[in-house]
């Protein structure tokens, strides 16, 4: 009987671990992207704003832009409105914040909060959806840099 209980406990523990891992991967964000989302939502909810929900159309656009900036070694919003609209994401209003460097999620969000323009995007009450793209590589001569795009949508 004791052996059966041990097997049952091991099975249930494995099921819980597998379930938690499936939930995390079902969200489809990398650990860097998920960390950014957590910090962003912590800042928003601490100010009485609704948390952001992941919109995977925006995630695809944000990832593509971060990857392009990393690959082509530039740092610019470019034609972000047409990029986001072409994804099929619903608006009618869109915003974008960018960052790069050897950084943590808290550092990125702190820098955005310190910049009036970036702060306005992050804390816009009408934004309810976000896509985050974060890729690490050599950028502007710095190995291990993280290049981040956050695309927002809402009212």
C-alpha positions as CSV (number, residue, x, y, z in Angstrom):
1,X,0.0,0.0,0.0
2,X,2.9,2.4,0.8
3,X,4.4,1.8,-2.6
4,X,1.1,2.6,-4.3
5,X,0.9,5.9,-2.4
6,X,4.4,6.8,-3.4
7,X,3.7,6.1,-7.0
8,X,0.4,8.1,-6.8
9,X,2.2,11.1,-5.2
10,X,5.0,10.9,-7.8
11,X,2.4,10.8,-10.6
12,X,0.4,13.7,-9.2
13,X,3.6,15.8,-8.7
14,X,4.6,15.1,-12.2
15,X,1.1,16.0,-13.5
16,X,1.2,19.3,-11.6
17,X,4.7,20.1,-12.9
18,X,3.7,19.2,-16.4
19,X,0.5,21.2,-16.2
20,X,2.4,24.3,-15.0
21,X,4.9,24.0,-17.7
22,X,2.2,23.5,-20.3
23,X,0.4,26.7,-19.1
24,X,3.6,28.7,-19.3
25,X,4.5,27.4,-22.8
26,X,0.8,27.8,-24.0
27,X,1.3,31.5,-23.4
28,X,4.0,31.3,-26.0
29,X,6.3,33.9,-24.6
30,X,10.0,33.5,-23.9
31,X,11.2,33.9,-20.4
32,X,12.5,37.4,-21.2
33,X,9.2,38.4,-22.8
34,X,7.2,37.0,-19.9
35,X,9.4,38.8,-17.4
36,X,8.8,42.1,-19.2
37,X,5.1,41.5,-19.3
38,X,5.0,40.8,-15.5
39,X,6.9,44.0,-14.7
40,X,4.9,46.1,-17.1
41,X,1.6,44.7,-15.6
42,X,2.9,45.3,-12.1
43,X,3.6,48.9,-12.9
44,X,0.2,49.3,-14.6
45,X,-1.9,47.7,-11.8
46,X,0.0,49.6,-9.1
47,X,-1.4,52.7,-10.8
48,X,-5.0,51.4,-11.1
49,X,-4.7,50.5,-14.8
50,X,-5.9,47.3,-16.3
51,X,-3.1,44.7,-17.0
52,X,-2.1,44.1,-20.5
53,X,-3.2,40.9,-22.3
54,X,-1.0,39.2,-24.8
55,X,-2.1,39.5,-28.4
56,X,-0.1,37.1,-30.5
57,X,-0.6,39.1,-33.7
58,X,1.3,41.8,-31.9
59,X,3.8,39.4,-30.6
60,X,4.6,38.3,-34.2
61,X,5.1,41.9,-35.3
62,X,7.2,42.8,-32.2
63,X,9.4,39.8,-32.6
64,X,9.9,40.4,-36.3
65,X,10.9,44.0,-35.6
66,X,13.3,43.1,-32.8
67,X,14.9,40.4,-35.0
68,X,15.2,42.8,-37.9
69,X,16.8,45.5,-35.8
70,X,19.3,42.9,-34.3
71,X,20.0,41.4,-37.8
72,X,20.4,44.7,-39.6
73,X,22.0,46.6,-36.6
74,X,19.6,49.6,-36.4
75,X,17.4,51.0,-33.6
76,X,14.3,52.8,-34.9
77,X,10.5,52.5,-34.9
78,X,10.4,52.9,-38.6
79,X,6.9,52.6,-40.1
80,X,5.5,50.9,-37.0
81,X,1.9,51.9,-37.5
82,X,1.7,50.2,-40.9
83,X,3.7,47.2,-39.5
84,X,1.1,46.8,-36.7
85,X,-1.9,47.4,-38.9
86,X,-0.7,44.8,-41.4
87,X,-0.7,42.2,-38.6
88,X,-4.5,42.4,-38.4
89,X,-4.4,43.5,-34.8
90,X,-7.5,45.6,-33.8
91,X,-6.9,49.2,-32.7
92,X,-7.9,51.8,-33.3
93,X,-4.8,53.2,-31.5
94,X,-1.4,51.7,-31.4
95,X,1.9,52.5,-29.6
96,X,5.4,51.1,-29.5
97,X,8.3,51.2,-27.0
98,X,11.8,50.0,-27.8
99,X,14.8,49.2,-25.7
100,X,18.2,47.6,-26.0
101,X,21.2,46.8,-23.9
102,X,22.5,44.4,-21.3
103,X,19.4,44.7,-19.2
104,X,16.7,43.1,-17.0
105,X,13.0,43.5,-17.3
106,X,13.0,46.0,-14.4
107,X,15.7,48.1,-16.0
108,X,13.7,48.3,-19.3
109,X,10.5,49.3,-17.7
110,X,12.4,51.8,-15.5
111,X,13.9,53.4,-18.5
112,X,10.5,53.6,-20.2
113,X,9.0,55.2,-17.1
114,X,11.8,57.8,-17.0
115,X,11.0,58.9,-20.5
116,X,7.8,61.0,-20.9
117,X,7.0,59.6,-24.3
118,X,7.6,55.9,-23.4
119,X,5.8,56.4,-20.1
120,X,2.7,57.7,-21.9
121,X,2.6,54.6,-24.1
122,X,3.2,52.1,-21.2
123,X,0.6,53.8,-19.0
124,X,-2.0,54.7,-21.6
125,X,-5.3,53.5,-20.0
126,X,-6.9,52.5,-23.3
127,X,-4.1,50.1,-24.2
128,X,-5.3,46.6,-23.2
129,X,-3.2,44.3,-25.5
130,X,0.5,44.0,-26.1
131,X,3.0,42.0,-28.1
132,X,6.5,41.7,-26.9
133,X,9.5,40.6,-28.9
134,X,12.9,40.3,-27.2
135,X,16.0,38.8,-28.8
136,X,19.6,38.6,-27.5
137,X,22.7,38.9,-29.6
138,X,25.5,41.2,-30.6
139,X,24.1,44.7,-31.1
140,X,26.0,47.9,-31.8
141,X,29.3,46.1,-30.9
142,X,28.0,44.7,-27.6
143,X,27.7,41.0,-27.3
144,X,24.8,39.6,-25.3
145,X,22.6,42.7,-25.8
146,X,18.8,42.3,-25.6
147,X,16.7,44.1,-28.2
148,X,13.1,44.7,-27.2
149,X,10.0,45.8,-29.0
150,X,6.7,46.2,-27.2
151,X,3.7,46.9,-29.5
152,X,0.5,48.1,-27.8
153,X,-3.1,48.3,-29.0
154,X,-6.4,49.5,-27.8
155,X,-8.3,52.8,-27.5
